[in-house]
Every structure is written in structure tokens, then in C-alpha cells.
Amino acid sequence: MLVLDPPAARSAGVTRRSLLRGVGYTAGAALLAACGSERPPAAGAGGITVTDQRGQRVVLDRPATRIVTIVIPAASLFVALDSGVSRLVGVNSSAAQAIREGILGEIFPDASRIPGDVADQSFAPNVESIVGLNPDVVIQWGDRGEEIIAPLRNAGLTVVGLNYGTQADLETWISLFGELIGKPERASLLVARMHQRLDALRTAVAAPGLGPRPKILYFQQMRGGLKIGGHGSYNDFYINLVGGTNSASDLTSQAAVDVEQVVAWDPDIVLVGNFDAATPEQDVYGVPAWQGMSAVRHRRVYKIPLGGYRWDPPCQESPLMWRWLHGIAYPGAGGSSLRAEMRDDYQFLYQHTLTDGQIDQILRTDLNAASADYRQFSV
């Protein structure tokens, strides 16, 4: 297997030592392969050729059965496409945390044992660890600089580069991953299901009499500094999709803000993300500086659900995020159907039948119990 990257794309800053290290890693990987690393059965016969989001052609001699993903959402997306975890041999530390804290580790106990030391949230690869896992392919960001790609390529690893941020990107990931594991039909079905939900939601939002568009503010981070989802972020996409207005639309994606700016925006709804441990009670309702905000006065602050992956960024469960947020923005406008949709999606994605307790766990009913209209998502 190989990735056909042009030599000119290699970083001029790569040292002779790193090149020699790459040769050593490649030899080590070959030795591991010769020792008969355990692999699940291949998904099908024949070679695989895809073009990643860098425009680079990637060739595998068969569907990938050993996958390392540095890209955080990719781990659970592979699980959903494959209905299992056997192909994943290494994941980002943040993805490993989401698996442990969410329901994926409960549905697939082996998922909690996947090594999470291949990279942290800086996305700098731990090349020695990755090579030791003998992957068929490594999933890495392709739009965040050559310095996180070159060490992998120099070690002789096959790299698929991804871009981040839009619904179109998400659908491209699904199609790419489906091809890589030999399941393009399932990938196409997942995308088709997303399109059905997009169409249904757009129809619902366009219906007359829905009411004024609420101002919604998403916090990616609250502890250790405030960071929001601004214009062009996936959060901006779904806020507008469900009929809301992004309070931070004048700022760039993942911009840092201060308390005064948030108070001036006076959002109607505040969404507390899953990338830190912030909660509505401790970090919003209980903070004196926020007390004058509409979202606080009307108790419309919500911790975003955590399912097979975090619902904040693009993932296979994004249609559930859209439905949940539509119910938050317009209470009574279909929120009661969310539990049924969750059961249907989890059966499709993971072949798992959710219990009522698991649905409550995903929806963070404990953390959101004191927030307005959350009972619409109850049994």
C-alpha cells in the first residue's frame, strides 16, 4: 500500500535525522507485519483507490483493516460505518476520552481499550507509537499545515488528509471512509439518511407561524477562557439550519471572547459544549456576571448531548443534534420525536437498541433538568 504524494510536497524543514528515523520506523513496521499482526478479515477483494481532500491519490491493495485516526471525529464515524471497532488500532487522546465518557464504550467494550496515544488535541503525531501499531492507513488533517503530515509520510505511512468544518466535508469523510473499508454502499446510505433529515428540517423551519428566530450562542470552551463557534463553524451551520441566529456570526470560527462581549450579545439560548467539563449550573447559572442575560433569566442554557461522539462537531449523529437543537429553539416543534429518532439511528449506526436510561444519559437529562422545556425530551 502507498500514498502517491508528490516529492515537492515534502517539507523543506525535515532533517536528515527525521528521514533516517522514518526509514527505521518503516523497517520496524515491516518486521511487525512479518510477525503476523492479528487482523480482522478483509472487507472485500481487490485494490482501493481514493482521492483525499488534499487532492492526493491514495492506493491500498485491499480494504483497510488497521486504521489509526488522529482526526478526532473520525474514530466513531468508522465505528458507525463498520458497526464495530475491530479496524481501529489507534485514536486521538480526545477521541479516546469521548469513547470512555460517552456510550460508545458501553456499546462496544473493546473500544475503551483502543490506544489513545497516537496524538493529542494539537494533532502532532506520535510517530513511534503509530508505526508500532502497523496501520494500513492514518487519518490526519490535511488543512492544518505540512508539519503534521510530513513526519507520517517520512515514516513510510499511508496518509489520508481531511478538511474540516462543513456538512459537505462531513459527507466527503463518510464517502472516503466507506471506500477505504470496502463499504461504499453503507456510506451512501448514511449520507442519504442525512439528506432526508436535512430536507425534513428545512421544511419544518420554513413553515409559517414558527415564531421569531432565537439568538443562540455556542461555547466550545468555558473553563480556562471562553471560546465560541463563530461564522463558518459547523455550529454556525446548524444554528441557522434549525431557524436560529448565531450571536457570534460576526466573529471567526472558534474565536476567543470575554464576558463583556457575551453580555452585550445577550443570547436567548446558550449551548455548553463537550470539549471541557463546563455545566449550565456551575458555569452559567451560578456565575454572577451572567445573571442579566436573557438565556439565564429564562433558564435556556443547555449542555449539548454526548452520544457515540460529541454532538457539537460534525459526526454521524449530527442529524440528532439538529433535531435536538430545533426542539431547544422552538419548544414543542417536534422535540418529542427525538427519542424515537435516536433509537432508529442507533439501530442503524451501531446495531444497538437504546434503553430509556441510555437515552437520558446521552441527552444529559441530569445536567439539563433545571433548564426550560427540557421535559419535552422525556419518556
N, C-alpha and C positions, 0 to 999 in steps of 0.2 A: 504494500500500500504506500501511496505517496501523495504529497500535495505539490502541485506544479506551480510554485511561486517563482516569479522571475528573479534572477540573481540581483538585479538592480534594486529590488525592494529591500535587500538586507541592509541593516543599519550600519552606517559608517563607523559608529562608535563601538562595535563589537570587538573585543580584544582577542589576541591570539590565544590567551588562556581560556576564554569562554568558548572559542572554537574547538580547542583541544578537549575541553570538558564535554562539549556536545558529542565529540567522537566517542569519548569514553562512555557517555550515557547511552549512545546508540548501541555500542558493543554490549553494554550491560543489559539493555532491553532484549537484544538478540539472544543472550545467554538465558534470560528468564524464559523467553519463548521456547528455546530448545529444551528447557527443563520441564516443559509440558504444563504451563499455567492452565488452571481449570477454567473452561469457557462454557457458557450455555450454548445450546445448539444454534447454529446459524439460522437466520430467518428465511433464507432462500438461496438458491444457487445463482451464480453469475456476478459480474462486477457491478459496481455502483459508481456513477459519476454525477457530481453536483457542482453547482457554482455558488460559492458563498456570497455574503453581502459586501465583500471587498472586490468582487468580480473575479476571484481566483477559482480555478477549476480544481476540485478535489476528487481524487480517484481512490477507491477501495477495491480490493479484489473480491470482496464479498460484503454482505451487510455487517455493520459494526456490532460486535458482541462485548467489547470492553471500551467503555466510554468514560472519559474524565471531563467534567464541566466546571470551568472557572466562572462562567456566567451563572449568576445566582438563580434566576427563574428556570433555567434550562433543566435542572435536575428533576423537578416534579413534572415538567412537561414530558420528558422522556418516560417517566413512570406512567403517565396518563396514556401516552401513545402505545406503550408496550404492555400496559396493565400489569406491571411488575417491576422489580428493581434489579433483576439479575444482570442487566447490562451495565449498570452504574458501578464503577470501581473507585471513583474519587469525585468529591464535590467541594465547592467553596465552603469555607467555615460558616458563612452566614446561611447558606442553604442547609447545612447540617443542623444549625440551630433551629431553623424553621421546621425541619422534619421532627426534631425532638419535641418542640413546643406545640406543634400542630397535630393534626390527626393522622398524617401520613405514616408516622412511625407506629401508630396504633393499628392501622390497616395492614401495613407491611412491616412487621417487626424487624426484618433484616435491614430495612432502610436506615435504622438507627445505628447500624454497625458499619456503614459506608465511611471510609476515611474522609475527614473533613479538613485535611491539612494541605491541600493542593494549592490553596490561595486564600487570602483574607479579603476584606472589603476594598482593599487597594487594587485588587486584581493582578498584582505582581505574582507570577507563577513560582511555585516551589518546584523547580525543575527536577531536582533529585528525587523528590517524593513521587512526582508524576511518572518519571521514567521507570521507577521501581514498580509501578502499577501496570506496566506493559500495555498501555491503551492502544486501541485501533485508531482512535481519533480523540482530539482535545478540542473542546468548545471554548472559544475565547472571544472577548470583544474585539471587533475589527475596526472600531471607530474611535479608539482611545489612545492611539499612539503606537508606533512601531516597537517601543521599548518593552511592551508586554507580549508582543508576538515573536520578536527575534530570538529570545532565549529558547523558546519551544522549537522553532524551526531549526536553530543551530544544533539542537539535541537530536535532530532527525525525526521529530514527531510530526504527525499529520494534524494540521490545524484547520478548523472551520471558524471563520471570523463572522461575527454578527454585529448589526447595528441596533441601537436602542431607541425606543420611545413611542412608536405609533402603533395603531391597530394593524396597519399594513405590515410593519416589521414583525409583529406577533404572528400574523398569518404566514409570513415567509419562514419564520422559525419552524412553525408546525410542519410546513411542506418539506423543508430541508431535513428535519429530523425524521419524518416519515420515510423519506428516501434513504437516509443513512441506515435505518434499521430494517429496511425492506418491507415497510408497511405504508406505502403511499395512499392506499385506498382508505385506511383508517384516518390518516391525516386529512384527506379530502373531506371525509365525513365530519370530522371535528370542526373544520372551517365552515362547512355548510350549516352545521348547527349554530355556530356563532352568527352567521349571516341571517338566519331565521330570527334569532333573538334581537339582532340589531333592527331588522325591519319591523318587528312587533313593537319594540320600544319607541322607535321613531314615529310610528303610527299613534301610539298612546300619547306621546308628548305633543303631537300636532292636533290632538282632539280639542274641540272648543271647551271652554269653561274650566281649564286646568288650574287657573289662578296665576298670580304673579310669580315671576322667576325668583326663587330664593338665592341670596348671596351665600356661597359655600366656600370655605377655606380649608384646604388640606395641609396638615402638618406632617411632613416626612419625619421630622425630629423635633422634640420639645425640650428634652433634657440635654444640657451641655450646649445650648444655643438653639435658636428657633430656625427651622428650615422648612420652606413651603414648596408646594407644587405650582409653579408659575406657568406662563404661556408656553405652549408647545409640549408640556409634560403629558404623560398618559392620564394623570389626574385631571388636568385641564380638559382632555378629551371626554372623559366620562362625566364630568360635572356638566358640561354643555350637552352631552348626549341625553342626560336624564331631565333636561329642562331647567338646569340651574345656571348661575352666573359665577364664574370664578373670581373671588375677591382679589386674587393676586395676578390677574391676567396681564397687568402692565409690567410684571417682572419676568425674568427668565426662569426656566425650569430649575428647581432645587436652589432657589436663591435664599440667602440668609436675611432675616428681618429682625426688628426689635419690637418690644411690647407696644411702644407708641404707635408704630405703623399698623399693627394688628387692631388696636383700639380704634384708630382712625377709620379703618375699613369697616368696622362694626358688622362682621358677618352674621347672617341669620343662623347658619349651621357651621359647626366646627367638626372636622374629621381628624381623629387622633390616629396616626399611622402605627405600623407594626415594626418599624426599624429601631425603636427603643421601647423602654418599659413604661412610657407615659400612660396615664389613665385619665378619663374625664374627671373623676372625683379629686384625685391628688394634684393634677397638673393644670386643671382649668377651673372647675367649680370652687376649689379650695384656695385659689390664688387671688388675693385682694385686687391686684391690678386688672383682672379680667371682669370684675363684677358689673361694670356698666355696659358690657357688650350684650347685644340682643340675644346671641346664642346662649349666653349664660343666664340671662334673665328669664328666658323661655325654656331653659333646660334642653337645648338642642345641640348637645355635644356628644359625640359617639366614637367609641373605639371601633376601628374597622375590623371585620371578621378575619380569622386566620383558619384556613382550611387545609387542603392538600398543599397549598402555598399561601403566602400573604396575598390578600385580595387587593392591596394598594396598587402594585405594579401590574403590567400586562402578564397574564398567565392563562392556563387552560380553564380556570374558574372565573375569568373576567365577566362572562355573562351573568353569573350570580352576583358579582359586585354591582353590575349595572342595575339589576332588579332590586337589590337591597337599597342602593342609593336612591333609586326612584321612589321607593317607599318612604325613605327618610325625608326626601324633598317634598313629597306630596302624600302625606299620611292618608291611607285608605284607597290609594290608587293602585291596588294590586299587590301590596305588601303581603297580604295573607296567602298568596300563592307561592311565596318564596320557599317554604319548607318542601312543598311538592316538587318544585324545580330542583332543589338540592338533592332530593332522593333520586330523581331521574338522572341528574348529571353524575352523581357518584356511582350509580349503577353502570352508566356508560363509560365513565373515565377509569374507574378502579374495580368494577365488578363487586362493589360493596354496598350493602343495604344499611343505610344510616339509621341509627336509633334516635329517638327523641332527645335523649341525653347528649348524643354526639352532635346533633344539630344545635342544641343550646350552647354546647362548648364552642363550636365553630363561630356562632353568632355573638359570642361574648355576652350572653344574657346577664351574667353576674356583673360585669363592668358597666353595662348599659342599662341596668334595671332602673336607675333613677332618672333616666333621660326620657324626654317626652315621646309619647306614641310608640314606645318600643314593644308594647304588648301586642302590636299588630303582627309581630313575628312569632308569637307564642303558639302553643299547640291549639 
